[in-house]
Structure formats: structure tokens, C-alpha cells
Amino acid sequence: MSWALASLVDAGLVLGVATMLCGLAGIGDDNADALAFGVVGAVCAAVAAIARRRVAPPERPTAGRVFAGIGLLWTVLVLFGAAVYAGTGSLGRFDDALVESAAGFTTTAATLLDAAEASRTVLLFRAATSWVGGLIAVLIAVVTLPVVLRSTALIGYTTGRRGMDLAPNASVGIRRVLILYSGFTAACVAAFLLCGLAPTEALVVGLGTASTGGFTGRVDSLAGYGTGTQVVAAVGMLLAGAGIFVIWWIARGRLRPLWRSQELRTFVLLLAVATAAMAVHRGVGWGEAGFMALSMMSTTGFAVADWTTWGTSATVVMLVAAGIGTMMGSPGGGMKVMRARLLMGSAGGELRRQLDPYALILVRRDGEALSQRTLDRLGGHQIAFVVLVGSGALLLGISGVSLLGSVWGSVSAFSTVGPAMGEVGAYGRLEGLDWSGRLALVPLMMGGRMTIPPLLAGVGLVLRWYRAAVRESRFRARLAIRRYQTRSESGNGDA
């Protein structure tokens, strides 16, 4: 568990500092919230700083321990956020605080808070949770799985030379990701300030854009902001959805990898197709259609209009876009563009084999032929994705959500989007769900954030622990029965 503890300590240090800064920024607005968040953040940061000197990760952790640590990390973060929301009185009920915390750390733009009534500290803390969650998601995708485990075949996709270029080892990868992610966030905030937003609003929207968290300081997302703000948000969502590798190439001035990336070309093509498919629908302008296509495929969840009234064709396009999601190395969710592309290529190859069983058909990624083992893993990933989304829709349906709301809500939550057709609505408001429906979203959001392999590995580990505990309890019960029988026989013999 040393790897998991080290990850928790590092995450706790970042989160503690962020919480303390949120408290300091809230002085003069709501001093009670500012004091509470400041103290909690300072204590968390101090404890993490002390523990960091005593906990060191192992050099070569096993895959099982890493996957278990990922699940433990997300769980502890969500529980910490829920305790802060409930303990400070920001949300009266712990189940509501749990849902809000899960939405924040999983970068899902769904909320129970009224942005118009929330204090500056609470708004900044909610945005900070999404920023920390996005940072951890990128570090796991770029550093933990490829570098620490030395095998991203576990997720059905290899980052190849571009991954080693960004993160040749764990320490360099972490440092570069922190610099790129923080620099991109700072650029987003500065751009929003230039658009005329107040400092608090610029910081909240900037954090929500860079992390694909989608939080703003208003209840109607970005609908009430000006055109300049919406354009900046669109550009930010494009880069955030494209992922840290694209930002790395741009920062180094390397245009050739951008042009040669099949994943980036597919991402842009899908965005163009989704935009055109929605724009031809009567009443939807090209600007709004392009923005919502970016919002869904980047899984940010921003909205510039009530898109739930655009008709069936437009909303089906957005549902598919949300399901596909972002590129590898992005803080966003979804199935991922490259996986979807490779799955389509694999399906096309199988159809061609039906016509010519002896044909040699290869599925390539950036010129590299993929093995059948990798393609089988991709197929397993797709099956797991469909099964988990279907199970989520069933849970929402049992809780009383409509059929449309159940399907949309499950896809949206598992892809970490937030807004959905039905009860949730275009702006990700959860007041239309009862407590059971809200709680049903929590495992969906966390499952989508952890990604399928760590989720399944974590479930498998829990099942192994459960089976081991059952075997142990049965053994002890049989041992106790034998001792009782031995004592009874000895007692009868003495009599």
C-alpha cells in the first residue's frame, strides 16, 4: 500500500494548499466560510507535508496495487470533499455533499449548489476540486499507467514514442505535466480576464475549462456571458479535449506530430461532423452548434443555450459525441477517440474477413500495426463500457428517473459530462432527482473517472478480499465447532 499512500499524500498536499487558498480568497465575502476552508486546508496541507517525508512509493509497484491505489485515491478525495461541504454547512445533507464532491473531483458539470447564493470561497473550492481531479486524471493517464507500470496495453492503447517523449520517467513526467497543466490553466484565466470577467469569475471559469470540469459562477453556465468569453471557452475546450500531448507539441513548436497524429485528425473530423449535423437542424446556428459539439466531445459540459429543445436529431448527435469523448491524455472522459477509431477499424476488418477468410488485414495506429491481443482488449473495453452504462441507466430507472433521463444521465455521468436530457437538464442541475437518483450518479461518475481497467481491477481486488474473508470465517467456524465437539466428547468421557 506504500504506492497508494504516497499518492494520497501528494494529492492531499495539493488539495490542502488549494483549499487554503480558496479560504484566503474568500475573506471579505463570507468570512465564516473563508475561515472554515482556510483552517481545513492548512491542516490538510500540514499533515500531508509531514507524512510526505515518511512515505515513499516503491520503485516497481505491481499492477494490482497501482489499480487498487487509484480506486482508493479517488474514494478518499471524494469523501474529503463531502466532509468539507457538509462540515462547513455549504450543503446541509451528507448525501448531497457526497454528490457535489464526486461531481467536482470527477470533472462532471453537475451540481446541487446555487451559484447565485454560494459564497466566493465555495465557488472557488468547487472549481478547485475539478482542477485537482483533472490534474490527477492526466497524471494517471500519462505517467502512472505508461511509466510506472511500463505497459499501457492494460488500457487497450499504447502512447508509443510520444508518451516516452513527454514522460521518459516518473519524476520528469510529473514535473512536465504540472508545468503544462498549470500554464494552460493560467493562460485560460488570463484570457477570461481580458474578456472583461471579474477575477473570481475568470478563475472559476478558467479552472473549469482547463480541467473540463465545466463549473461557472452562474446557474445558466455560459449562456449569460458575452461572445468573447464563449470563444475563449471554445478554444480552451478544444485544447483540453485534445489532451496534454497536443499542448506539449504546441509548447515545443512541433507541428509535424500534430499533422501526423491520426487521433487528432479523427478528433477534429468528428467535431466537424457533429457541428454540421447539428447546424443543419433548423434553429441551431453554426456558432452554437460548434460550441456544443466541443462541449460534449471535450466532456466539459458548458452550455450557451438550452440545447434540450433543439430536437431529437441534434441531441442524438450530442449523445454520441459525449460517449466518444476526448483524446488520450485529456482530463476529460468518454470512451476516447483513439479507442473508438481502432474499434471501428477492427470491426471493418472483421467484415472484410467474412468476404475473404484468408485476407491479412491489419489495424494500424500512427503507422504501427496492433496485435490481436490489443484488439481483443479493446473489444473487452467496449463491452465493459456498454455494460456499465446500461447498469447505470438501470439504476437511474429504478430510482424513478424517466427512460430518456436514465439513458442520457448514465452516458453523461460515465463520460463525466454532467448536463443531460430529462430531469438533469442542459445546465446540469440535479434538483429534479430525488436522493436515490443523485446517489446513483456517484458510482457512475467515479467509474468513468477511474476508467474501466482500474475500476474492474479494484472490484476484483475487493472480491478477492471478500472471498478471503469468507474462507477465513468459515475456517474459524469449523475450528470452533471441532473444539466444541472435542470438549463435549472429553466431558462425556470424564462422566
C-alpha distance (Angstrom), angle and dihedral (degrees) to the residues before:
residue distance angle dihedral
M1 . . .
S2 3.82 . .
W3 3.83 91.5 .
A4 3.81 91.1 51.7
L5 3.80 92.2 46.6
A6 3.80 91.8 49.4
S7 3.79 90.4 50.9
L8 3.80 91.1 48.7
V9 3.79 91.6 49.8
D10 3.81 93.4 50.7
A11 3.81 92.2 45.7
G12 3.80 90.3 46.8
L13 3.80 91.1 53.0
V14 3.82 92.7 51.9
L15 3.79 92.7 43.4
G16 3.79 93.0 46.4
V17 3.79 92.9 52.3
A18 3.82 90.9 46.2
T19 3.82 91.9 49.9
M20 3.80 91.8 48.4
L21 3.82 91.2 50.3
C22 3.82 89.8 50.2
G23 3.77 88.8 54.3
L24 3.79 92.9 49.2
A25 3.81 91.2 48.3
G26 3.80 90.5 53.5
I27 3.80 95.5 59.1
G28 3.78 108.8 121.5
D29 3.80 94.6 24.7
D30 3.81 105.4 63.2
N31 3.77 108.1 -9.4
A32 3.81 94.1 -172.8
D33 3.80 92.2 58.2
A34 3.79 90.9 41.3
L35 3.81 92.3 53.9
A36 3.81 94.1 45.0
F37 3.81 94.8 48.9
G38 3.79 92.3 41.6
V39 3.80 93.3 53.5
V40 3.82 93.5 44.5
G41 3.78 91.4 48.9
A42 3.79 93.8 47.2
V43 3.81 92.6 49.9
C44 3.81 92.4 46.8
A45 3.80 92.4 48.6
A46 3.81 92.8 46.6
V47 3.81 93.4 49.8
A48 3.81 91.4 46.6
A49 3.82 92.1 48.2
I50 3.81 91.4 52.2
A51 3.81 93.0 45.4
R52 3.80 92.1 47.4
R53 3.81 90.8 69.9
R54 3.78 92.4 55.1
V55 3.80 102.4 40.2
A56 3.78 120.6 67.9
P57 3.81 126.0 173.5
P58 3.81 118.4 -120.1
E59 3.78 116.6 -104.7
R60 3.80 95.0 -124.1
P61 3.83 111.9 22.9
T62 3.79 118.5 -176.4
A63 3.80 121.4 -108.6
G64 3.80 91.7 -114.0
R65 3.79 93.0 54.9
V66 3.79 92.5 46.1
F67 3.80 92.6 50.9
A68 3.81 91.4 45.8
G69 3.80 89.1 48.7
I70 3.81 91.4 52.3
G71 3.79 90.9 53.5
L72 3.80 92.0 45.8
L73 3.80 91.4 48.3
W74 3.80 94.7 54.5
T75 3.79 92.0 43.7
V76 3.81 94.0 52.2
L77 3.81 92.2 46.1
V78 3.80 92.5 51.9
L79 3.82 92.0 47.1
F80 3.82 90.5 48.9
G81 3.80 91.7 52.2
A82 3.80 91.4 46.8
A83 3.81 90.9 51.0
V84 3.82 90.5 50.5
Y85 3.81 93.7 49.2
A86 3.80 93.1 46.0
G87 3.81 96.4 38.4
T88 3.79 94.5 51.6
G89 3.81 92.9 45.4
S90 3.81 94.2 -116.7
L91 3.81 87.2 129.1
G92 3.77 119.9 21.6
R93 3.80 99.9 -148.9
F94 3.78 124.5 56.9
D95 3.81 93.6 -139.5
D96 3.81 89.8 56.3
A97 3.79 89.7 47.0
L98 3.81 89.4 50.7
V99 3.81 91.9 52.9
E100 3.81 92.3 47.3
S101 3.78 92.4 48.3
A102 3.80 92.6 47.8
A103 3.81 91.0 49.9
G104 3.79 90.6 51.4
F105 3.79 100.3 47.7
T106 3.81 93.0 41.4
T107 3.85 90.1 50.9
T108 3.81 91.7 -120.8
A109 3.82 114.4 151.4
A110 3.81 95.3 -136.7
T111 3.79 121.1 116.7
L112 3.77 147.8 171.3
L113 3.80 94.7 -163.7
D114 3.78 121.2 102.1
A115 3.79 102.9 -130.9
A116 3.79 90.9 -159.2
E117 3.82 91.5 57.9
A118 3.82 100.9 34.2
S119 3.79 119.3 100.1
R120 3.78 123.4 -113.4
T121 3.81 90.3 -106.4
V122 3.80 93.6 54.3
L123 3.81 93.1 47.1
L124 3.79 91.1 50.4
F125 3.80 92.6 45.7
R126 3.80 91.7 51.1
A127 3.81 89.6 50.7
A128 3.82 90.6 45.5
T129 3.81 91.8 54.6
S130 3.80 90.1 55.9
W131 3.81 90.8 47.0
V132 3.81 92.5 51.0
G133 3.80 90.4 45.1
G134 3.79 91.4 51.6
L135 3.80 91.7 48.3
I136 3.80 92.4 51.5
A137 3.81 91.3 47.0
V138 3.81 91.3 53.8
L139 3.81 92.7 46.1
I140 3.80 91.1 51.1
A141 3.82 92.8 48.3
V142 3.81 96.9 43.1
V143 3.81 105.0 29.9
T144 3.80 113.1 14.8
L145 3.80 101.9 47.6
P146 3.83 100.6 33.3
V147 3.82 100.2 34.0
V148 3.80 107.4 25.7
L149 3.80 94.9 41.3
R150 3.82 93.9 30.0
S151 3.79 90.2 -143.6
T152 3.79 126.9 81.2
A153 3.79 89.3 174.2
L154 3.80 81.9 95.0
I155 3.80 87.5 76.2
G156 3.78 95.3 41.0
Y157 3.77 95.6 -107.9
T158 3.77 136.6 75.1
T159 3.78 123.9 -147.4
G160 3.81 90.0 -149.9
R161 3.79 121.4 -171.5
R162 3.79 93.9 -17.2
G163 3.80 90.6 61.2
M164 3.80 92.8 50.8
D165 3.80 89.5 46.9
L166 3.79 91.9 58.9
A167 3.79 97.8 35.4
P168 3.83 112.5 22.5
N169 3.80 88.2 163.6
A170 3.79 137.1 2.4
S171 3.82 99.6 -97.3
V172 3.81 94.7 46.6
G173 3.79 91.5 44.0
I174 3.80 93.3 51.5
R175 3.80 92.3 48.0
R176 3.79 93.8 48.6
V177 3.79 94.0 45.9
L178 3.81 90.9 50.2
I179 3.80 91.6 50.3
L180 3.81 94.8 45.8
Y181 3.80 95.3 43.3
S182 3.80 94.0 45.5
G183 3.81 92.3 44.2
F184 3.80 92.0 49.8
T185 3.81 90.2 49.1
A186 3.81 91.8 49.5
A187 3.81 90.3 50.0
C188 3.81 90.8 51.9
V189 3.81 92.3 49.5
A190 3.82 92.0 47.6
A191 3.81 91.1 49.5
F192 3.80 91.6 51.5
L193 3.81 90.1 49.1
L194 3.80 89.2 53.8
C195 3.81 88.1 52.6
G196 3.80 88.9 61.8
L197 3.80 101.5 -100.4
A198 3.79 119.0 147.9
P199 3.82 114.6 -106.6
T200 3.80 94.5 -104.4
E201 3.81 93.2 47.2
A202 3.80 92.2 45.4
L203 3.80 90.9 51.0
V204 3.81 94.3 47.1
V205 3.82 94.7 46.6
G206 3.81 92.0 41.2
L207 3.80 92.5 53.1
G208 3.80 89.6 45.8
T209 3.80 91.8 51.2
A210 3.80 98.5 46.9
S211 3.81 93.1 45.7
T212 3.84 95.2 38.9
G213 3.81 84.9 -124.1
G214 3.80 93.2 131.4
F215 3.81 98.2 -150.1
T216 3.80 120.2 147.4
G217 3.78 136.3 172.7
R218 3.82 93.9 -104.9
V219 3.79 135.7 66.6
D220 3.82 93.1 -126.2
S221 3.82 95.3 56.1
L222 3.84 109.1 -135.2
A223 3.80 97.1 -22.7
G224 3.79 91.9 102.7
Y225 3.80 96.3 48.1
G226 3.78 127.4 92.3
T227 3.78 128.5 -96.1
G228 3.82 93.1 -102.0
T229 3.79 91.9 56.6
Q230 3.78 91.2 48.8
V231 3.81 92.2 50.2
V232 3.81 91.6 50.8
A233 3.80 89.7 48.2
A234 3.82 90.3 50.8
V235 3.81 92.6 52.4
G236 3.80 90.5 45.9
M237 3.80 92.0 50.2
L238 3.81 90.3 49.6
L239 3.81 91.9 55.1
A240 3.80 94.3 40.1
G241 3.79 91.2 50.3
A242 3.81 91.7 46.1
G243 3.79 88.9 57.6
I244 3.76 142.1 -134.3
F245 3.82 93.7 -62.3
V246 3.81 91.6 62.9
I247 3.81 90.8 47.2
W248 3.82 88.2 49.7
W249 3.81 91.8 52.3
I250 3.80 92.2 47.3
A251 3.81 92.0 47.9
R252 3.81 90.1 53.4
G253 3.80 93.6 43.6
R254 3.79 93.0 -118.7
L255 3.81 106.1 150.1
R256 3.81 96.6 163.8
P257 3.84 95.0 71.6
L258 3.80 88.6 49.1
W259 3.79 91.4 56.1
R260 3.82 94.7 42.4
S261 3.82 96.4 47.8
Q262 3.80 109.7 109.1
E263 3.78 90.0 -166.2
L264 3.81 93.3 55.6
R265 3.79 92.3 46.7
T266 3.80 90.0 50.3
F267 3.80 91.3 47.5
V268 3.81 92.5 52.6
L269 3.82 91.9 43.9
L270 3.80 92.4 52.0
L271 3.80 90.5 48.5
A272 3.81 90.6 51.6
V273 3.81 92.6 48.0
A274 3.82 92.7 47.7
T275 3.80 91.4 47.9
A276 3.80 93.0 49.4
A277 3.80 92.4 45.1
M278 3.80 91.2 54.7
A279 3.81 96.5 38.6
V280 3.80 93.2 58.1
H281 3.77 87.4 59.1
R282 3.79 109.1 99.1
G283 3.78 114.0 -102.7
V284 3.82 97.5 19.2
G285 3.79 115.0 107.7
W286 3.79 123.5 -145.0
G287 3.79 91.9 -114.6
E288 3.80 94.5 52.5
A289 3.81 91.6 42.2
G290 3.81 92.5 51.5
F291 3.78 92.6 46.4
M292 3.80 93.6 50.8
A293 3.80 91.7 45.3
L294 3.81 88.1 54.9
S295 3.79 91.7 44.2
M296 3.80 93.2 53.3
M297 3.81 99.3 40.5
S298 3.80 92.0 45.6
T299 3.85 86.9 45.6
T300 3.82 88.9 -134.2
G301 3.80 96.3 130.4
F302 3.81 98.6 -144.9
A303 3.82 115.4 150.8
V304 3.80 132.2 -163.9
A305 3.81 94.9 -175.3
D306 3.79 141.6 9.9
W307 3.81 94.9 -82.1
T308 3.82 92.4 177.6
T309 3.82 87.5 83.4
W310 3.82 94.8 55.5
G311 3.78 95.1 94.5
T312 3.78 136.7 -106.4
S313 3.81 99.1 -68.6
A314 3.80 94.8 53.8
T315 3.79 94.6 45.1
V316 3.82 92.5 48.3
V317 3.81 88.9 54.7
M318 3.80 89.9 51.9
L319 3.79 91.7 47.9
V320 3.81 90.9 54.9
A321 3.82 91.0 45.1
A322 3.80 90.9 51.6
G323 3.80 91.3 48.9
I324 3.82 93.0 51.8
G325 3.79 93.7 45.5
T326 3.78 130.0 168.6
M327 3.79 140.4 -21.0
M328 3.79 124.3 -87.6
G329 3.80 113.9 -78.3
S330 3.80 93.5 31.5
P331 3.81 123.8 125.2
G332 3.81 86.6 -131.3
G333 3.79 126.4 93.7
G334 3.78 139.9 -137.2
M335 3.79 130.9 100.9
K336 3.85 89.5 -57.2
V337 3.80 125.9 -115.3
M338 3.80 96.9 -106.3
R339 3.78 93.4 51.0
A340 3.80 90.5 50.0
R341 3.81 91.0 48.7
L342 3.78 94.1 48.4
L343 3.79 91.5 46.2
M344 3.81 90.0 54.0
G345 3.79 89.7 48.6
S346 3.79 91.0 49.5
A347 3.81 91.7 48.9
G348 3.80 90.7 49.5
G349 3.79 90.2 50.5
E350 3.79 91.6 52.2
L351 3.80 90.7 51.7
R352 3.80 90.7 51.5
R353 3.81 90.4 49.9
Q354 3.78 88.5 57.4
L355 3.80 87.8 62.2
D356 3.81 95.7 40.6
P357 3.83 113.6 20.3
Y358 3.83 91.5 -174.0
A359 3.81 96.1 52.4
L360 3.81 117.6 119.0
I361 3.79 105.1 -135.5
L362 3.80 120.6 179.2
V363 3.80 128.4 -165.2
R364 3.78 110.1 -146.5
R365 3.78 135.4 -162.9
D366 3.81 114.4 -162.0
G367 3.80 89.2 -23.1
E368 3.82 94.5 -47.6
A369 3.82 117.5 117.7
L370 3.80 113.0 -131.8
S371 3.78 122.5 -135.9
Q372 3.78 122.8 -117.2
R373 3.81 88.1 -114.7
T374 3.80 90.9 60.3
L375 3.81 91.1 46.8
D376 3.80 90.1 51.0
R377 3.79 89.3 53.0
L378 3.79 89.4 50.8
G379 3.78 89.7 52.9
G380 3.78 90.7 49.7
H381 3.79 89.9 49.8
Q382 3.80 90.7 52.7
I383 3.80 92.4 49.6
A384 3.80 91.5 48.7
F385 3.82 90.6 48.5
V386 3.80 92.5 53.0
V387 3.82 93.4 44.2
L388 3.81 93.5 49.6
V389 3.80 93.6 46.7
G390 3.80 90.0 47.6
S391 3.81 91.2 49.5
G392 3.79 89.3 50.3
A393 3.79 91.4 51.4
L394 3.81 88.6 50.7
L395 3.81 91.5 51.7
L396 3.79 91.8 49.8
G397 3.80 91.2 46.8
I398 3.81 91.4 51.7
S399 3.80 89.5 51.0
G400 3.82 89.8 58.8
V401 3.81 102.3 -95.7
S402 3.81 116.6 143.0
L403 3.81 120.8 -103.7
L404 3.81 92.7 -106.5
G405 3.78 91.9 45.6
S406 3.82 92.3 47.1
V407 3.81 95.4 53.2
W408 3.79 94.9 41.0
G409 3.80 93.4 41.9
S410 3.80 92.9 50.5
V411 3.82 94.3 49.6
S412 3.80 91.9 43.1
A413 3.81 95.0 48.4
F414 3.81 95.1 43.7
S415 3.81 90.6 48.3
T416 3.85 89.1 46.4
V417 3.83 93.2 -121.7
G418 3.82 102.7 124.2
P419 3.84 109.2 -161.7
A420 3.79 115.5 85.2
M421 3.75 143.5 165.6
G422 3.79 116.5 -90.2
E423 3.79 124.5 23.7
V424 3.82 97.3 -2.5
G425 3.81 96.1 54.1
A426 3.78 135.8 -165.0
Y427 3.81 94.9 -56.3
G428 3.81 99.9 47.6
R429 3.78 97.6 -110.4
L430 3.81 113.1 163.4
E431 3.81 99.9 -166.8
G432 3.81 89.6 101.3
L433 3.82 90.9 66.0
D434 3.78 124.8 75.4
W435 3.80 121.6 -130.9
S436 3.81 94.2 -86.3
G437 3.82 92.9 51.6
R438 3.79 91.4 48.6
L439 3.79 93.1 49.4
A440 3.82 90.1 48.2
L441 3.80 87.6 62.9
V442 3.82 93.1 58.0
P443 3.84 98.4 72.8
L444 3.81 89.3 41.7
M445 3.79 93.4 53.7
M446 3.79 93.0 43.9
G447 3.81 92.4 45.1
G448 3.78 91.4 52.0
R449 3.80 91.6 46.7
M450 3.80 95.2 49.1
T451 3.84 90.4 46.9
I452 3.77 121.6 -131.4
P453 3.86 104.4 -80.3
P454 3.84 96.1 53.6
L455 3.80 88.8 41.7
L456 3.80 93.0 52.7
A457 3.81 91.2 42.0
G458 3.79 90.3 51.4
V459 3.80 91.7 49.2
G460 3.79 89.5 48.3
L461 3.80 91.0 50.4
V462 3.81 91.4 50.4
L463 3.81 90.0 49.2
R464 3.80 90.7 50.6
W465 3.79 90.4 50.4
Y466 3.81 89.6 48.1
R467 3.80 92.7 49.4
A468 3.79 90.9 46.9
A469 3.81 90.3 50.3
V470 3.81 91.1 48.6
R471 3.81 91.5 49.9
E472 3.78 90.5 48.0
S473 3.81 92.7 49.4
R474 3.82 91.4 48.3
F475 3.78 91.0 49.1
R476 3.79 91.5 50.7
A477 3.81 91.0 46.7
R478 3.82 91.8 52.0
L479 3.80 89.8 45.9
A480 3.79 91.3 51.2
I481 3.83 91.1 48.7
R482 3.80 91.4 50.8
R483 3.80 91.6 49.5
Y484 3.80 90.0 49.5
Q485 3.80 91.3 49.2
T486 3.81 91.1 47.6
R487 3.78 91.4 50.9
S488 3.81 91.4 47.1
E489 3.82 92.3 50.3
S490 3.78 91.8 47.0
G491 3.78 90.4 48.7
N492 3.82 92.1 51.2
G493 3.81 90.4 48.1
D494 3.78 91.8 54.0
A495 3.78 90.6 49.4
